[in-house]
Amino acid sequence: MATSILDLSPEQTAEGAESDDLRLVESLREGSEWAYEELLTRFQQPVYTLALRLLNNQSEACDVVQEVFLKVFRNVGNFRGQSTLKTWIYRITVNEAHNARRWFFRHRRREVELDANPNETRDWKEVVPDNSRSPFDVAFEGERHVMIEAALEKINPIFRESVVLRDIADLSYEEIAGILGVSLGTVKSRILRGREALREELAGSLTSRPALRLVPKTAE
């Protein structure tokens, strides 16, 4: 009788995932076209989402994604399986996000955009409405999303990356420690402090903003 994945223990499931990673890596080393497509299918969107949360800039995140996969393709021969493939790729993503942030503060802050038209600006924060929900629900979800992203941008980048990896990327503490190259205790401390900083930023945003008028004024 065939064994279902539901019948496997967590250890067996992890071993199976590790075997899949090693087969994928071996195929990448051999130049398999299928392997490149599989790699992008599995990791392109998660890498983009992670970069976007770390940088809060769509264009920069797209650049980071390109750099990440270039480095993966070029260095796959150096992957020794000492961590999972996901951990290795996410570590590259975090490092590239650091590089992008440093470059931004060194160069972009000196630039003055003379041709920018604020009325034409559209970015990733825009929400595509779901017609099954009411306009109020859509507005509330969009507003909450923007508030969280704005609060994330304000907290210390060291804390932000740990919170993003844990609460958005849903990685384990052990995986985060491997990605960041720090101890488990440091990871837990950064997540705790990052969540507290995020909570304070959100509380400040809620208390400083004007109350919404939910009931329309009656006609005079």
C-alpha positions in Angstrom: 0.0 0.0 0.0 1.3 3.4 -1.0 2.4 5.7 1.9 0.6 9.1 2.1 2.6 12.2 3.1 0.1 12.4 6.0 1.5 9.1 7.3 5.1 10.4 7.4 6.7 11.8 10.5 8.1 15.3 10.5 11.6 13.8 10.3 10.7 11.7 7.3 9.1 14.7 5.6 12.2 16.8 6.2 14.4 14.1 4.8 12.2 13.9 1.7 12.4 17.6 1.2 16.2 17.5 1.7 16.5 14.8 -0.9 14.4 16.8 -3.3 16.7 19.8 -2.8 19.8 17.8 -3.5 18.3 16.3 -6.7 17.3 19.9 -7.8 20.8 21.2 -7.0 22.4 18.3 -8.9 20.2 19.0 -11.9 21.1 22.7 -11.7 24.8 21.8 -11.8 24.2 19.7 -14.9 22.5 22.6 -16.6 19.0 21.1 -16.7 16.4 23.4 -18.1 13.8 21.8 -16.0 15.8 22.5 -12.9 16.0 26.2 -13.6 12.3 26.4 -14.2 11.6 24.4 -11.0 13.9 26.7 -9.0 12.1 29.8 -10.2 8.7 28.3 -9.7 9.5 27.4 -6.1 11.5 30.4 -5.0 10.9 33.5 -7.3 7.7 34.8 -5.5 9.0 34.1 -1.9 12.3 35.8 -2.7 10.5 38.8 -4.1 8.1 39.0 -1.2 11.0 38.8 1.3 13.0 41.5 -0.6 10.0 43.7 -0.8 9.3 43.6 2.9 12.9 44.3 3.7 13.3 47.2 1.3 9.7 48.5 0.9 10.5 49.4 -2.7 9.1 47.5 -5.7 11.9 48.4 -8.1 14.7 47.6 -5.6 13.0 44.3 -4.8 12.9 43.3 -8.4 16.6 44.2 -8.8 17.4 42.1 -5.7 15.5 39.1 -7.2 17.6 39.2 -10.3 20.8 39.4 -8.3 19.7 36.6 -6.0 19.1 34.1 -8.9 22.2 35.2 -10.7 24.2 34.3 -7.6 22.3 31.1 -7.1 23.0 30.0 -10.7 26.7 31.0 -10.5 27.3 29.5 -7.1 25.2 26.4 -7.0 28.3 24.3 -7.4 29.4 25.6 -3.9 26.1 24.4 -2.2 27.1 21.6 0.1 23.8 20.8 1.7 24.8 22.1 5.2 21.5 24.0 5.2 18.3 23.6 3.3 18.2 25.1 -0.2 15.5 27.6 1.0 17.8 28.7 3.9 20.7 29.2 1.5 18.6 31.2 -1.0 17.1 33.3 1.7 20.5 34.1 3.1 21.6 35.4 -0.3 18.4 37.4 -0.4 19.0 39.1 3.0 22.6 39.9 2.0 21.5 41.4 -1.3 18.8 43.4 0.4 21.6 44.8 2.7 23.7 45.7 -0.3 20.7 47.4 -1.9 20.0 49.4 1.2 23.6 50.5 1.6 23.7 51.6 -2.1 20.5 53.5 -1.6 21.7 55.5 1.3 25.0 56.3 -0.4 23.6 57.3 -3.8 19.9 57.6 -4.1 19.6 60.1 -1.3 21.8 62.5 -3.3 19.5 62.4 -6.3 16.7 64.9 -6.9 13.9 63.6 -9.1 12.8 66.6 -11.1 10.4 64.7 -13.5 8.4 62.8 -10.9 4.7 63.4 -11.1 3.0 62.4 -7.9 -0.4 62.1 -9.6 1.0 59.3 -11.8 2.7 57.3 -9.0 1.5 53.7 -8.7 3.2 51.2 -6.6 2.9 47.8 -5.0 0.8 49.1 -2.1 -2.2 49.5 -4.3 -4.9 47.0 -3.5 -6.9 45.2 -6.2 -10.4 45.1 -4.8 -12.3 41.8 -4.3 -15.8 42.4 -5.6 -17.2 39.9 -3.1 -16.3 42.3 -0.2 -17.9 45.6 0.6 -16.0 48.9 -0.2 -15.6 49.5 3.5 -13.9 46.0 4.0 -11.6 46.7 1.0 -10.7 50.2 2.3 -10.0 48.8 5.8 -7.8 46.0 4.6 -5.9 48.3 2.3 -5.4 50.9 5.1 -4.3 48.3 7.6 -1.8 46.9 5.0 -0.3 50.3 4.4 -0.1 51.0 8.1 1.8 47.8 8.8 4.2 48.4 5.9 4.8 51.9 7.0 5.5 50.8 10.6 7.9 48.0 9.4 9.8 50.7 7.4 10.4 52.7 10.6 11.8 50.1 12.9 15.5 49.1 13.0 16.4 47.1 9.9 18.1 44.5 12.1 14.8 43.8 13.9 12.7 44.2 10.8 14.5 41.4 8.9 14.0 39.0 11.8 10.3 39.9 12.2 9.7 39.5 8.4 11.5 36.2 8.3 9.4 34.9 11.2 6.0 36.5 10.8 5.8 36.9 7.1 8.1 34.3 5.6 7.0 31.9 8.4 10.4 30.4 8.9 11.5 28.6 12.1 13.9 30.2 14.6 16.5 27.7 13.5 16.1 28.6 9.9 16.4 32.3 10.7 19.5 31.8 12.7 21.1 30.0 9.8 20.1 32.7 7.3 21.3 35.6 9.5 24.4 33.7 10.8 23.5 34.5 14.5 22.6 32.4 17.5 19.2 31.1 18.3 19.0 33.4 21.4 19.9 36.4 19.2 17.1 35.6 16.8 14.5 35.3 19.6 15.7 38.6 21.1 15.5 40.4 17.8 12.1 39.1 17.0 10.8 40.1 20.5 12.3 43.6 20.2 11.1 44.0 16.6 7.6 43.0 17.4 7.5 45.5 20.3 8.9 48.3 18.1 6.3 47.4 15.5 3.5 47.5 18.1 4.6 50.9 19.3 4.7 52.3 15.8 1.3 51.0 15.0 -0.1 52.3 18.3 1.4 55.7 17.5 -0.2 55.6 14.0 -3.6 54.8 15.5 -3.6 57.5 18.1 -2.3 60.2 15.8 -4.7 59.8 12.9 -8.1 61.4 12.8 -11.2 59.2 13.5 -13.0 58.0 10.4 -16.5 59.3 9.8 -18.5 56.2 9.2 -22.0 57.8 9.1 -22.6 60.3 6.3 -23.9 63.8 7.2 -27.6 64.3 6.7 -28.6 66.7 4.0 -29.3 70.2 5.1 
